[in-house]
């Protein structure tokens, strides 16, 4: 089929996805050495010709560099206890402290998904260490065996003071899925009135096109309300999605209805 120009709805979805994007650079090894050039390029793209992303998300070691390169309107997030989600409280707190000291505004911490019994104490310690910062708890839903465990992990995160529930690290075979997104959104919707009005949702991993992003935008609007589809309540964790967002906003021809996209 012949390609078509983007529809008004597709353009609007691309703009929403851009505004809610956590542009991510978490390549293996960059937590130890290297990665500065990638972060410099990432920050340049985050403040692009079609608008700004919500945040960039990097390793703790590179959070200060990212903060120095970005305007105040773009937030800096960095990861703790990533990607393995160990139960080592001292490590998680140390990394959260480094993120806070670097001037980042957000901490994306991995719950100890292999040992949920250890999760409350670890998350409580991280929450204390990064008081005042946005805390996104990564549940690694693709590694949890069933819906009951996903629900349990989500409730532990809420009880610990999470500001966002995040699906995945993007480092495991299964990342964000509509099914896991629905479970997390249902947990938020069923929470206390204060949490229901405050806590946000972040799908991450495997979201590469505006069409992919549209699924999670729609689910968030369905469960938390249309007003929740803003950077304050909704983020998308992705590295490659920006390519498709920019192509759509540039008016690049899209595959016609019924074709693979």
C-alpha positions in Angstrom: 0.0 0.0 0.0 1.1 3.6 -0.6 2.3 5.5 2.4 0.2 8.3 3.8 1.0 11.5 5.7 0.5 11.4 9.4 -3.1 12.0 10.6 -3.9 14.8 13.1 -4.5 12.1 15.8 -1.1 10.6 15.1 0.6 14.0 15.2 -1.1 14.7 18.5 0.0 11.4 19.9 3.6 12.1 18.8 3.5 15.4 20.6 2.1 13.9 23.8 4.7 11.1 23.7 7.5 13.6 23.2 6.4 15.7 26.2 6.3 12.6 28.4 9.5 10.9 27.2 12.3 9.9 29.5 15.0 9.8 26.8 17.3 7.0 28.1 21.0 6.1 27.8 21.8 3.1 29.9 24.2 1.2 27.7 26.1 -1.6 29.4 29.4 -0.5 30.7 28.7 3.2 30.8 28.3 3.1 34.5 32.0 2.3 34.8 33.7 4.2 32.0 32.8 6.0 28.8 29.4 7.1 28.0 30.0 10.9 28.2 29.8 11.4 24.5 26.5 9.4 24.4 25.1 11.5 27.2 26.1 14.7 25.4 24.3 13.6 22.3 21.3 12.5 24.3 21.0 15.9 26.0 21.2 17.7 22.7 18.4 15.6 21.3 16.3 16.1 24.4 16.0 19.8 23.6 15.2 19.3 19.9 13.5 21.2 17.2 10.1 19.7 17.9 10.2 20.4 21.6 11.6 19.1 24.8 11.4 15.7 26.4 10.3 15.4 30.0 13.6 14.1 31.2 16.8 12.2 30.4 17.6 9.0 32.3 21.2 8.0 32.8 23.6 6.1 35.0 24.3 7.8 38.4 27.9 8.5 37.3 26.7 10.6 34.4 23.8 12.5 36.2 25.9 15.5 37.0 27.0 15.8 33.4 23.5 15.6 32.1 22.3 18.2 34.6 25.1 20.6 33.5 24.0 20.2 29.8 20.3 20.6 30.1 18.0 23.5 30.6 16.1 23.5 34.0 12.8 22.5 32.2 14.2 19.1 31.3 14.6 16.9 34.4 17.4 14.4 35.0 16.7 10.9 36.2 19.3 8.3 37.1 19.0 4.6 38.1 19.7 2.9 41.4 20.0 -0.8 42.2 20.0 -1.2 38.4 19.4 -3.5 36.5 19.6 -6.5 38.8 17.4 -5.3 41.7 19.6 -6.7 44.4 18.5 -6.7 48.1 21.7 -4.8 49.1 20.3 -1.8 51.0 23.6 -0.1 51.4 24.3 -0.2 47.6 20.8 1.2 46.8 21.1 4.0 49.3 24.7 4.9 48.1 23.5 5.1 44.5 20.5 7.2 45.5 22.7 9.5 47.4 25.0 10.0 44.5 22.1 10.8 42.2 20.8 13.4 44.7 24.2 14.9 45.1 24.6 15.2 41.3 21.6 17.5 41.1 19.2 15.1 39.5 15.6 15.4 40.3 14.5 11.8 39.9 15.6 8.3 41.0 14.5 5.2 39.2 15.1 2.3 41.6 14.7 -1.4 40.9 12.7 -3.3 43.5 14.3 -6.5 44.7 12.0 -8.5 42.4 13.8 -11.8 43.2 13.1 -11.3 46.9 10.0 -9.1 47.6 10.4 -9.8 51.3 13.4 -7.5 51.2 11.7 -4.8 49.2 9.9 -2.8 51.9 13.1 -2.0 53.9 15.2 -1.2 50.8 12.6 1.1 49.3 12.0 2.8 52.6 15.7 3.5 52.9 15.9 4.8 49.4 12.9 7.0 49.9 14.5 8.5 53.0 17.8 9.1 51.1 16.1 10.9 48.2 13.4 12.8 50.1 12.1 15.6 47.9 13.1 13.8 44.7 10.7 12.0 42.4 10.9 8.2 43.1 10.1 5.8 40.3 10.0 2.2 41.4 10.9 -0.3 38.7 9.0 -3.6 39.3 10.5 -5.7 36.4 7.0 -7.1 35.8 8.3 -9.5 33.1 10.3 -11.4 35.8 7.4 -11.7 38.2 5.7 -15.1 37.8 2.0 -14.0 38.0 -0.4 -11.2 38.5 -0.5 -11.7 42.2 3.2 -11.0 42.5 2.9 -8.0 40.2 0.1 -6.6 42.4 2.1 -7.3 45.6 5.2 -5.5 44.2 3.1 -2.6 43.1 1.5 -2.3 46.6 4.9 -2.5 48.3 6.1 0.4 46.1 3.1 2.5 46.9 3.4 1.8 50.6 7.0 2.9 50.4 6.1 6.3 48.9 6.7 5.7 45.2 5.8 8.6 43.0 5.7 6.4 39.9 5.2 2.7 39.2 7.5 1.7 36.3 7.2 -1.6 34.5 10.7 -2.6 33.5 14.4 -2.0 33.2 14.4 -2.8 29.5 17.2 -5.2 30.2 15.2 -8.4 30.5 13.5 -10.4 27.7 10.0 -9.1 28.6 9.6 -5.4 29.2 6.5 -3.3 29.1 3.3 -5.0 27.9 -0.3 -3.7 27.9 -1.3 -6.5 30.3 1.3 -5.4 32.9 0.5 -1.8 32.3 -3.1 -2.4 33.1 -2.3 -4.2 36.3 -0.1 -1.3 37.6 -2.7 1.3 36.5 -5.4 -0.6 38.3 -3.3 -0.7 41.5 -2.9 3.1 41.3 -6.6 3.6 40.6 -7.5 1.5 43.6 -5.1 3.3 46.0 -5.9 5.9 48.6 -7.4 9.2 47.3 -4.1 10.9 47.8 -2.1 8.3 46.0 -4.7 8.0 43.2 -4.4 11.7 42.6 -0.6 11.8 42.7 1.1 8.6 41.7 2.1 8.2 38.0 2.9 5.4 35.6 5.9 4.7 33.4 6.1 1.9 30.8 9.6 1.2 29.7 11.4 -1.1 27.3 10.3 -2.1 23.8 8.4 1.0 23.0 9.8 2.1 19.7 7.0 3.8 17.7 4.4 6.4 18.2 1.8 3.6 17.6 3.4 1.6 20.5 3.2 4.7 22.7 -0.4 5.3 21.9 -1.4 2.1 23.6 0.0 3.2 26.9 -1.3 6.8 26.6 -4.8 5.4 26.1 -4.5 3.0 29.0 -3.3 5.7 31.3 -6.2 8.0 30.3 -8.6 5.1 30.8 -7.6 4.2 34.3 -6.2 7.5 35.7 -8.2 10.0 33.6 -7.2 12.2 30.6 -5.7 14.8 32.9 -3.1 12.2 34.0 -1.5 12.1 30.6 1.1 14.7 31.4 4.7 14.5 32.4 3.7 14.8 36.1 1.8 11.5 36.0 3.0 9.7 32.8 6.4 8.9 31.4 7.7 6.6 28.7 11.1 5.2 29.2 12.8 4.7 25.8 15.9 5.4 23.8 14.7 4.7 20.2 11.2 6.2 20.3 12.4 9.7 19.7 13.4 8.7 16.1 9.8 7.8 15.2 8.4 10.8 17.1 10.6 13.1 15.1 9.7 11.4 11.8 6.0 11.7 12.5 6.3 15.4 13.5 8.4 16.1 10.4 5.5 14.8 8.3 7.4 11.8 7.0 5.1 9.4 5.1 3.7 6.6 7.3 2.6 3.1 6.2 -1.0 3.1 5.0 -3.7 1.4 7.2 -3.4 -2.3 7.2 0.3 -2.4 6.5 3.0 -3.4 8.9 4.1 -0.5 11.2 
